[in-house]
C-alpha cells in the first residue's frame, strides 16, 4: 500500500457536500487575526512558563483593566531593570 502525497498540501480535508455550516459574526467584534500582534524588527518574541493559577489571575486582571498582557510584562521588566540599575 502506498500513500500518495496530497496534490496541494495547503488544503485540508474536504467537508461533506451537505455541510452548510454558517458562522455568525459581529461587525463590532475583532477577528482572531486582529487579536494577534505582529513582531516588529525591534521586538523579540518571549515565551515563559507560569503557574496556571497565576496566569489565569493575570489574564483576568488584564482584561478587567483593558490592558494587553504583553505590555504589562514589558513594563514590569523595564521597571525591574531600572530598579536593579541596568
ZISUL-V718710 format. One record per residue. N is the residue number from 1. NEAR is the number of other C-alpha atoms within 8 Angstrom. Layout:
N,NEAR / N,NEAR
This chain:
1,2 / 2,3 / 3,4 / 4,4 / 5,5 / 6,5 / 7,4 / 8,5 / 9,7 / 10,4 / 11,5 / 12,5 / 13,4 / 14,4 / 15,5 / 16,5 / 17,5 / 18,4 / 19,6 / 20,5 / 21,4 / 22,4 / 23,4 / 24,4 / 25,5 / 26,5 / 27,5 / 28,4 / 29,6 / 30,8 / 31,6 / 32,6 / 33,6 / 34,7 / 35,7 / 36,6 / 37,5 / 38,4 / 39,7 / 40,6 / 41,5 / 42,4 / 43,6 / 44,7 / 45,5 / 46,4 / 47,4 / 48,4 / 49,4 / 50,6 / 51,6 / 52,6 / 53,6 / 54,8 / 55,9 / 56,8 / 57,8 / 58,9 / 59,9 / 60,8 / 61,8 / 62,11 / 63,9 / 64,7 / 65,6 / 66,6 / 67,9 / 68,8 / 69,9 / 70,6 / 71,8 / 72,9 / 73,8 / 74,8 / 75,8 / 76,8 / 77,8 / 78,8 / 79,8 / 80,8 / 81,9 / 82,8 / 83,7 / 84,6 / 85,5 / 86,5
